[in-house]
Amino acid sequence: MPKRKYHVLIDRIVLGKECNALHYILDFPSRFYGSKHRKFFHSLEEATLIGFLLYGKEGVISACLHLLADNLESEIKKYLRSLG
C-alpha cells in the first residue's frame, strides 16, 4: 500500500488539490487488518461512493487513482518477488 503522502501527491498532480480525508478513510482499516485492509472500502463502488460524498466528481477520480496506485504497487511487488 502506498503511503498516504503518495496518494495525496497524485491528487495534487492530477487534480490540483488534495483529497486527504478520502485516502485516510479508505486506508483506515489497515490499522486493524494490515495488508488485508483492502477487503474494506476498496471495491470500485465503495471507494467512488466515498469519494463522491466527500469531494464530488474530483473525489471519484481520486478514489479511482487510489485503487490504481494500490493495485499497481501490488503488481510491481509480485513481479519483483518472481524475479528471485
Biopython code that builds the backbone (N, CA, C, O; Angstrom):
import numpy as np
from Bio.PDB.StructureBuilder import StructureBuilder

atoms = [
    (1, "MET", "N", (0.844, -1.169, 0.000)),
    (1, "MET", "CA", (0.000, 0.000, 0.000)),
    (1, "MET", "C", (0.895, 1.239, 0.000)),
    (1, "MET", "O", (1.723, 1.409, 0.895)),
    (2, "PRO", "N", (0.730, 2.095, -0.993)),
    (2, "PRO", "CA", (1.491, 3.339, -0.977)),
    (2, "PRO", "C", (1.105, 4.184, 0.237)),
    (2, "PRO", "O", (-0.038, 4.146, 0.693)),
    (3, "LYS", "N", (2.048, 4.928, 0.741)),
    (3, "LYS", "CA", (1.747, 5.804, 1.866)),
    (3, "LYS", "C", (0.777, 6.890, 1.416)),
    (3, "LYS", "O", (0.700, 7.227, 0.235)),
    (4, "ARG", "N", (0.049, 7.421, 2.372)),
    (4, "ARG", "CA", (-0.952, 8.438, 2.051)),
    (4, "ARG", "C", (-0.325, 9.634, 1.339)),
    (4, "ARG", "O", (-0.952, 10.242, 0.472)),
    (5, "LYS", "N", (0.912, 9.969, 1.704)),
    (5, "LYS", "CA", (1.531, 11.133, 1.068)),
    (5, "LYS", "C", (1.666, 10.932, -0.441)),
    (5, "LYS", "O", (1.639, 11.906, -1.194)),
    (6, "TYR", "N", (1.812, 9.686, -0.895)),
    (6, "TYR", "CA", (1.893, 9.443, -2.338)),
    (6, "TYR", "C", (0.522, 9.554, -2.992)),
    (6, "TYR", "O", (0.407, 10.060, -4.108)),
    (7, "HIS", "N", (-0.510, 9.087, -2.311)),
    (7, "HIS", "CA", (-1.859, 9.255, -2.838)),
    (7, "HIS", "C", (-2.188, 10.747, -2.972)),
    (7, "HIS", "O", (-2.767, 11.179, -3.969)),
    (8, "VAL", "N", (-1.812, 11.517, -1.961)),
    (8, "VAL", "CA", (-2.076, 12.956, -1.968)),
    (8, "VAL", "C", (-1.258, 13.642, -3.062)),
    (8, "VAL", "O", (-1.747, 14.561, -3.718)),
    (9, "LEU", "N", (-0.027, 13.203, -3.259)),
    (9, "LEU", "CA", (0.812, 13.765, -4.318)),
    (9, "LEU", "C", (0.178, 13.519, -5.692)),
    (9, "LEU", "O", (0.150, 14.413, -6.538)),
    (10, "ILE", "N", (-0.326, 12.311, -5.902)),
    (10, "ILE", "CA", (-1.008, 12.002, -7.166)),
    (10, "ILE", "C", (-2.217, 12.925, -7.332)),
    (10, "ILE", "O", (-2.464, 13.432, -8.426)),
    (11, "ASP", "N", (-2.966, 13.142, -6.256)),
    (11, "ASP", "CA", (-4.105, 14.071, -6.312)),
    (11, "ASP", "C", (-3.650, 15.449, -6.769)),
    (11, "ASP", "O", (-4.255, 16.043, -7.662)),
    (12, "ARG", "N", (-2.588, 15.958, -6.160)),
    (12, "ARG", "CA", (-2.109, 17.295, -6.496)),
    (12, "ARG", "C", (-1.692, 17.392, -7.962)),
    (12, "ARG", "O", (-1.959, 18.389, -8.632)),
    (13, "ILE", "N", (-1.037, 16.345, -8.445)),
    (13, "ILE", "CA", (-0.576, 16.347, -9.839)),
    (13, "ILE", "C", (-1.761, 16.285, -10.805)),
    (13, "ILE", "O", (-1.817, 17.048, -11.769)),
    (14, "VAL", "N", (-2.698, 15.388, -10.549)),
    (14, "VAL", "CA", (-3.801, 15.160, -11.488)),
    (14, "VAL", "C", (-4.943, 16.157, -11.296)),
    (14, "VAL", "O", (-5.485, 16.677, -12.271)),
    (15, "LEU", "N", (-5.305, 16.422, -10.043)),
    (15, "LEU", "CA", (-6.487, 17.233, -9.754)),
    (15, "LEU", "C", (-6.179, 18.673, -9.368)),
    (15, "LEU", "O", (-7.043, 19.546, -9.452)),
    (16, "GLY", "N", (-4.942, 18.914, -8.944)),
    (16, "GLY", "CA", (-4.600, 20.250, -8.477)),
    (16, "GLY", "C", (-5.077, 20.530, -7.067)),
    (16, "GLY", "O", (-5.024, 21.673, -6.611)),
    (17, "LYS", "N", (-5.538, 19.512, -6.376)),
    (17, "LYS", "CA", (-5.977, 19.644, -4.982)),
    (17, "LYS", "C", (-5.805, 18.307, -4.277)),
    (17, "LYS", "O", (-5.618, 17.275, -4.922)),
    (18, "GLU", "N", (-5.868, 18.331, -2.968)),
    (18, "GLU", "CA", (-5.703, 17.111, -2.171)),
    (18, "GLU", "C", (-7.053, 16.590, -1.696)),
    (18, "GLU", "O", (-7.944, 17.360, -1.336)),
    (19, "CYS", "N", (-7.184, 15.276, -1.704)),
    (19, "CYS", "CA", (-8.384, 14.611, -1.156)),
    (19, "CYS", "C", (-7.927, 13.740, 0.013)),
    (19, "CYS", "O", (-8.181, 12.536, 0.044)),
    (20, "ASN", "N", (-7.258, 14.360, 0.958)),
    (20, "ASN", "CA", (-6.612, 13.649, 2.055)),
    (20, "ASN", "C", (-7.591, 12.820, 2.891)),
    (20, "ASN", "O", (-7.283, 11.690, 3.270)),
    (21, "ALA", "N", (-8.761, 13.375, 3.176)),
    (21, "ALA", "CA", (-9.735, 12.653, 4.009)),
    (21, "ALA", "C", (-10.170, 11.355, 3.332)),
    (21, "ALA", "O", (-10.393, 10.347, 4.002)),
    (22, "LEU", "N", (-10.290, 11.379, 2.023)),
    (22, "LEU", "CA", (-10.673, 10.179, 1.281)),
    (22, "LEU", "C", (-9.655, 9.075, 1.501)),
    (22, "LEU", "O", (-10.025, 7.942, 1.810)),
    (23, "HIS", "N", (-8.378, 9.394, 1.346)),
    (23, "HIS", "CA", (-7.335, 8.383, 1.496)),
    (23, "HIS", "C", (-7.253, 7.883, 2.939)),
    (23, "HIS", "O", (-6.998, 6.704, 3.185)),
    (24, "TYR", "N", (-7.470, 8.784, 3.876)),
    (24, "TYR", "CA", (-7.485, 8.387, 5.289)),
    (24, "TYR", "C", (-8.591, 7.358, 5.537)),
    (24, "TYR", "O", (-8.366, 6.338, 6.187)),
    (25, "ILE", "N", (-9.768, 7.636, 5.020)),
    (25, "ILE", "CA", (-10.906, 6.725, 5.229)),
    (25, "ILE", "C", (-10.671, 5.389, 4.524)),
    (25, "ILE", "O", (-10.889, 4.331, 5.114)),
    (26, "LEU", "N", (-10.226, 5.432, 3.265)),
    (26, "LEU", "CA", (-10.035, 4.194, 2.520)),
    (26, "LEU", "C", (-9.008, 3.285, 3.200)),
    (26, "LEU", "O", (-9.161, 2.063, 3.191)),
    (27, "ASP", "N", (-7.985, 3.865, 3.777)),
    (27, "ASP", "CA", (-6.920, 3.052, 4.367)),
    (27, "ASP", "C", (-7.026, 2.895, 5.883)),
    (27, "ASP", "O", (-6.171, 2.250, 6.491)),
    (28, "PHE", "N", (-8.044, 3.464, 6.497)),
    (28, "PHE", "CA", (-8.194, 3.353, 7.949)),
    (28, "PHE", "C", (-8.194, 1.904, 8.437)),
    (28, "PHE", "O", (-7.558, 1.620, 9.452)),
    (29, "PRO", "N", (-8.875, 0.976, 7.763)),
    (29, "PRO", "CA", (-8.877, -0.405, 8.258)),
    (29, "PRO", "C", (-7.487, -1.054, 8.305)),
    (29, "PRO", "O", (-7.321, -2.090, 8.948)),
    (30, "SER", "N", (-6.496, -0.469, 7.642)),
    (30, "SER", "CA", (-5.152, -1.059, 7.675)),
    (30, "SER", "C", (-4.576, -1.059, 9.092)),
    (30, "SER", "O", (-3.689, -1.853, 9.402)),
    (31, "ARG", "N", (-5.070, -0.185, 9.936)),
    (31, "ARG", "CA", (-4.613, -0.140, 11.330)),
    (31, "ARG", "C", (-4.958, -1.428, 12.075)),
    (31, "ARG", "O", (-4.258, -1.833, 13.003)),
    (32, "PHE", "N", (-6.042, -2.055, 11.653)),
    (32, "PHE", "CA", (-6.517, -3.250, 12.329)),
    (32, "PHE", "C", (-6.265, -4.532, 11.542)),
    (32, "PHE", "O", (-6.078, -5.601, 12.123)),
    (33, "TYR", "N", (-6.263, -4.415, 10.212)),
    (33, "TYR", "CA", (-6.190, -5.606, 9.367)),
    (33, "TYR", "C", (-4.926, -5.693, 8.525)),
    (33, "TYR", "O", (-4.758, -6.647, 7.765)),
    (34, "GLY", "N", (-4.045, -4.725, 8.645)),
    (34, "GLY", "CA", (-2.795, -4.759, 7.885)),
    (34, "GLY", "C", (-3.051, -4.835, 6.392)),
    (34, "GLY", "O", (-3.895, -4.113, 5.861)),
    (35, "SER", "N", (-2.326, -5.707, 5.720)),
    (35, "SER", "CA", (-2.443, -5.802, 4.265)),
    (35, "SER", "C", (-3.797, -6.333, 3.807)),
    (35, "SER", "O", (-4.142, -6.210, 2.632)),
    (36, "LYS", "N", (-4.554, -6.910, 4.705)),
    (36, "LYS", "CA", (-5.886, -7.425, 4.372)),
    (36, "LYS", "C", (-6.953, -6.313, 4.381)),
    (36, "LYS", "O", (-8.128, -6.578, 4.131)),
    (37, "HIS", "N", (-6.540, -5.080, 4.667)),
    (37, "HIS", "CA", (-7.498, -3.977, 4.794)),
    (37, "HIS", "C", (-8.249, -3.687, 3.503)),
    (37, "HIS", "O", (-9.290, -3.030, 3.532)),
    (38, "ARG", "N", (-7.747, -4.160, 2.381)),
    (38, "ARG", "CA", (-8.405, -3.857, 1.108)),
    (38, "ARG", "C", (-9.730, -4.597, 0.942)),
    (38, "ARG", "O", (-10.428, -4.402, -0.054)),
    (39, "LYS", "N", (-10.079, -5.437, 1.901)),
    (39, "LYS", "CA", (-11.411, -6.057, 1.888)),
    (39, "LYS", "C", (-12.473, -4.999, 2.205)),
    (39, "LYS", "O", (-13.660, -5.203, 1.952)),
    (40, "PHE", "N", (-12.032, -3.874, 2.757)),
    (40, "PHE", "CA", (-12.940, -2.821, 3.186)),
    (40, "PHE", "C", (-12.701, -1.569, 2.343)),
    (40, "PHE", "O", (-11.562, -1.124, 2.197)),
    (41, "PHE", "N", (-13.752, -1.013, 1.799)),
    (41, "PHE", "CA", (-13.727, 0.264, 1.079)),
    (41, "PHE", "C", (-12.897, 0.251, -0.207)),
    (41, "PHE", "O", (-12.685, 1.312, -0.794)),
    (42, "HIS", "N", (-12.426, -0.895, -0.661)),
    (42, "HIS", "CA", (-11.552, -0.912, -1.834)),
    (42, "HIS", "C", (-12.205, -1.521, -3.073)),
    (42, "HIS", "O", (-11.520, -1.824, -4.050)),
    (43, "SER", "N", (-13.516, -1.701, -3.037)),
    (43, "SER", "CA", (-14.182, -2.037, -4.295)),
    (43, "SER", "C", (-14.388, -0.712, -5.032)),
    (43, "SER", "O", (-14.418, 0.350, -4.410)),
    (44, "LEU", "N", (-14.527, -0.777, -6.325)),
    (44, "LEU", "CA", (-14.720, 0.442, -7.111)),
    (44, "LEU", "C", (-15.970, 1.189, -6.652)),
    (44, "LEU", "O", (-15.965, 2.416, -6.550)),
    (45, "GLU", "N", (-17.031, 0.449, -6.378)),
    (45, "GLU", "CA", (-18.286, 1.081, -5.959)),
    (45, "GLU", "C", (-18.142, 1.793, -4.617)),
    (45, "GLU", "O", (-18.555, 2.943, -4.470)),
    (46, "GLU", "N", (-17.556, 1.106, -3.645)),
    (46, "GLU", "CA", (-17.414, 1.704, -2.309)),
    (46, "GLU", "C", (-16.491, 2.915, -2.336)),
    (46, "GLU", "O", (-16.826, 3.970, -1.798)),
    (47, "ALA", "N", (-15.334, 2.762, -2.960)),
    (47, "ALA", "CA", (-14.350, 3.839, -2.970)),
    (47, "ALA", "C", (-14.883, 5.071, -3.696)),
    (47, "ALA", "O", (-14.715, 6.193, -3.219)),
    (48, "THR", "N", (-15.523, 4.870, -4.843)),
    (48, "THR", "CA", (-16.023, 6.031, -5.582)),
    (48, "THR", "C", (-17.208, 6.690, -4.882)),
    (48, "THR", "O", (-17.379, 7.906, -4.971)),
    (49, "LEU", "N", (-18.019, 5.909, -4.194)),
    (49, "LEU", "CA", (-19.114, 6.499, -3.424)),
    (49, "LEU", "C", (-18.561, 7.378, -2.306)),
    (49, "LEU", "O", (-19.018, 8.505, -2.113)),
    (50, "ILE", "N", (-17.589, 6.869, -1.581)),
    (50, "ILE", "CA", (-16.973, 7.660, -0.509)),
    (50, "ILE", "C", (-16.344, 8.916, -1.097)),
    (50, "ILE", "O", (-16.508, 10.011, -0.559)),
    (51, "GLY", "N", (-15.624, 8.753, -2.203)),
    (51, "GLY", "CA", (-15.005, 9.909, -2.856)),
    (51, "GLY", "C", (-16.033, 10.940, -3.279)),
    (51, "GLY", "O", (-15.836, 12.137, -3.068)),
    (52, "PHE", "N", (-17.136, 10.487, -3.878)),
    (52, "PHE", "CA", (-18.174, 11.410, -4.319)),
    (52, "PHE", "C", (-18.805, 12.142, -3.141)),
    (52, "PHE", "O", (-19.027, 13.352, -3.204)),
    (53, "LEU", "N", (-19.091, 11.416, -2.072)),
    (53, "LEU", "CA", (-19.716, 12.046, -0.908)),
    (53, "LEU", "C", (-18.819, 13.103, -0.270)),
    (53, "LEU", "O", (-19.305, 14.100, 0.265)),
    (54, "LEU", "N", (-17.504, 12.878, -0.330)),
    (54, "LEU", "CA", (-16.576, 13.823, 0.287)),
    (54, "LEU", "C", (-16.195, 14.981, -0.633)),
    (54, "LEU", "O", (-16.102, 16.123, -0.183)),
    (55, "TYR", "N", (-15.972, 14.695, -1.921)),
    (55, "TYR", "CA", (-15.371, 15.695, -2.813)),
    (55, "TYR", "C", (-16.074, 15.843, -4.167)),
    (55, "TYR", "O", (-15.583, 16.570, -5.031)),
    (56, "GLY", "N", (-17.185, 15.184, -4.364)),
    (56, "GLY", "CA", (-17.864, 15.292, -5.645)),
    (56, "GLY", "C", (-17.111, 14.545, -6.743)),
    (56, "GLY", "O", (-16.487, 13.514, -6.490)),
    (57, "LYS", "N", (-17.175, 15.080, -7.971)),
    (57, "LYS", "CA", (-16.541, 14.412, -9.114)),
    (57, "LYS", "C", (-15.044, 14.202, -8.906)),
    (57, "LYS", "O", (-14.497, 13.165, -9.278)),
    (58, "GLU", "N", (-14.396, 15.185, -8.314)),
    (58, "GLU", "CA", (-12.953, 15.046, -8.078)),
    (58, "GLU", "C", (-12.656, 13.909, -7.108)),
    (58, "GLU", "O", (-11.619, 13.257, -7.220)),
    (59, "GLY", "N", (-13.544, 13.669, -6.172)),
    (59, "GLY", "CA", (-13.388, 12.561, -5.243)),
    (59, "GLY", "C", (-13.494, 11.213, -5.933)),
    (59, "GLY", "O", (-12.807, 10.260, -5.566)),
    (60, "VAL", "N", (-14.360, 11.139, -6.933)),
    (60, "VAL", "CA", (-14.488, 9.892, -7.705)),
    (60, "VAL", "C", (-13.178, 9.618, -8.445)),
    (60, "VAL", "O", (-12.685, 8.489, -8.445)),
    (61, "ILE", "N", (-12.623, 10.638, -9.066)),
    (61, "ILE", "CA", (-11.345, 10.479, -9.774)),
    (61, "ILE", "C", (-10.250, 10.090, -8.794)),
    (61, "ILE", "O", (-9.454, 9.192, -9.070)),
    (62, "SER", "N", (-10.209, 10.764, -7.650)),
    (62, "SER", "CA", (-9.196, 10.465, -6.640)),
    (62, "SER", "C", (-9.312, 9.034, -6.133)),
    (62, "SER", "O", (-8.301, 8.363, -5.924)),
    (63, "ALA", "N", (-10.540, 8.565, -5.934)),
    (63, "ALA", "CA", (-10.750, 7.187, -5.471)),
    (63, "ALA", "C", (-10.235, 6.192, -6.513)),
    (63, "ALA", "O", (-9.593, 5.201, -6.166)),
    (64, "CYS", "N", (-10.519, 6.459, -7.784)),
    (64, "CYS", "CA", (-10.020, 5.577, -8.845)),
    (64, "CYS", "C", (-8.499, 5.578, -8.878)),
    (64, "CYS", "O", (-7.877, 4.529, -9.048)),
    (65, "LEU", "N", (-7.902, 6.749, -8.718)),
    (65, "LEU", "CA", (-6.437, 6.840, -8.694)),
    (65, "LEU", "C", (-5.862, 6.104, -7.487)),
    (65, "LEU", "O", (-4.800, 5.488, -7.578)),
    (66, "HIS", "N", (-6.559, 6.169, -6.368)),
    (66, "HIS", "CA", (-6.120, 5.463, -5.154)),
    (66, "HIS", "C", (-6.071, 3.960, -5.416)),
    (66, "HIS", "O", (-5.075, 3.299, -5.121)),
    (67, "LEU", "N", (-7.161, 3.428, -5.976)),
    (67, "LEU", "CA", (-7.217, 1.993, -6.261)),
    (67, "LEU", "C", (-6.161, 1.602, -7.291)),
    (67, "LEU", "O", (-5.519, 0.559, -7.168)),
    (68, "LEU", "N", (-5.990, 2.435, -8.292)),
    (68, "LEU", "CA", (-4.988, 2.166, -9.322)),
    (68, "LEU", "C", (-3.582, 2.124, -8.728)),
    (68, "LEU", "O", (-2.802, 1.222, -9.032)),
    (69, "ALA", "N", (-3.263, 3.098, -7.887)),
    (69, "ALA", "CA", (-1.933, 3.134, -7.257)),
    (69, "ALA", "C", (-1.715, 1.916, -6.364)),
    (69, "ALA", "O", (-0.638, 1.320, -6.378)),
    (70, "ASP", "N", (-2.732, 1.545, -5.589)),
    (70, "ASP", "CA", (-2.616, 0.365, -4.725)),
    (70, "ASP", "C", (-2.370, -0.896, -5.551)),
    (70, "ASP", "O", (-1.480, -1.688, -5.242)),
    (71, "ASN", "N", (-3.167, -1.072, -6.602)),
    (71, "ASN", "CA", (-3.039, -2.280, -7.420)),
    (71, "ASN", "C", (-1.723, -2.311, -8.185)),
    (71, "ASN", "O", (-1.107, -3.367, -8.332)),
    (72, "LEU", "N", (-1.297, -1.160, -8.668)),
    (72, "LEU", "CA", (-0.027, -1.094, -9.387)),
    (72, "LEU", "C", (1.135, -1.457, -8.465)),
    (72, "LEU", "O", (2.025, -2.215, -8.851)),
    (73, "GLU", "N", (1.124, -0.920, -7.257)),
    (73, "GLU", "CA", (2.188, -1.247, -6.312)),
    (73, "GLU", "C", (2.205, -2.747, -6.000)),
    (73, "GLU", "O", (3.272, -3.355, -5.931)),
    (74, "SER", "N", (1.033, -3.335, -5.814)),
    (74, "SER", "CA", (0.949, -4.775, -5.530)),
    (74, "SER", "C", (1.514, -5.600, -6.675)),
    (74, "SER", "O", (2.258, -6.555, -6.452)),
    (75, "GLU", "N", (1.160, -5.230, -7.902)),
    (75, "GLU", "CA", (1.644, -5.979, -9.067)),
    (75, "GLU", "C", (3.156, -5.839, -9.232)),
    (75, "GLU", "O", (3.831, -6.804, -9.591)),
    (76, "ILE", "N", (3.684, -4.664, -8.978)),
    (76, "ILE", "CA", (5.136, -4.464, -9.068)),
    (76, "ILE", "C", (5.841, -5.315, -8.025)),
    (76, "ILE", "O", (6.858, -5.942, -8.323)),
    (77, "LYS", "N", (5.314, -5.344, -6.804)),
    (77, "LYS", "CA", (5.926, -6.163, -5.748)),
    (77, "LYS", "C", (5.892, -7.640, -6.108)),
    (77, "LYS", "O", (6.872, -8.354, -5.896)),
    (78, "LYS", "N", (4.761, -8.109, -6.656)),
    (78, "LYS", "CA", (4.665, -9.514, -7.083)),
    (78, "LYS", "C", (5.693, -9.820, -8.164)),
    (78, "LYS", "O", (6.364, -10.851, -8.121)),
    (79, "TYR", "N", (5.809, -8.933, -9.114)),
    (79, "TYR", "CA", (6.760, -9.140, -10.208)),
    (79, "TYR", "C", (8.189, -9.202, -9.682)),
    (79, "TYR", "O", (8.964, -10.072, -10.083)),
    (80, "LEU", "N", (8.535, -8.298, -8.801)),
    (80, "LEU", "CA", (9.907, -8.274, -8.257)),
    (80, "LEU", "C", (10.190, -9.543, -7.444)),
    (80, "LEU", "O", (11.299, -10.075, -7.491)),
    (81, "ARG", "N", (9.193, -10.024, -6.701)),
    (81, "ARG", "CA", (9.379, -11.280, -5.969)),
    (81, "ARG", "C", (9.597, -12.460, -6.919)),
    (81, "ARG", "O", (10.358, -13.380, -6.619)),
    (82, "SER", "N", (8.923, -12.419, -8.058)),
    (82, "SER", "CA", (9.053, -13.528, -9.017)),
    (82, "SER", "C", (10.437, -13.567, -9.648)),
    (82, "SER", "O", (10.855, -14.604, -10.163)),
    (83, "LEU", "N", (11.142, -12.459, -9.612)),
    (83, "LEU", "CA", (12.485, -12.419, -10.195)),
    (83, "LEU", "C", (13.512, -13.094, -9.285)),
    (83, "LEU", "O", (14.622, -13.415, -9.710)),
    (84, "GLY", "N", (13.130, -13.300, -8.055)),
    (84, "GLY", "CA", (14.044, -14.015, -7.162)),
    (84, "GLY", "C", (14.420, -13.216, -6.043)),
    (84, "GLY", "O", (15.186, -13.667, -5.192)),
]
sb = StructureBuilder()
sb.init_structure("model")
sb.init_model(0)
sb.init_chain("A")
sb.init_seg("    ")
for serial, (resi, resn, name, xyz) in enumerate(atoms, 1):
    if name == "N":
        sb.init_residue(resn, " ", resi, " ")
    sb.init_atom(name, np.array(xyz, "f"), 0.0, 1.0, " ", f" {name:<3s}", serial, name[0])
structure = sb.get_structure()
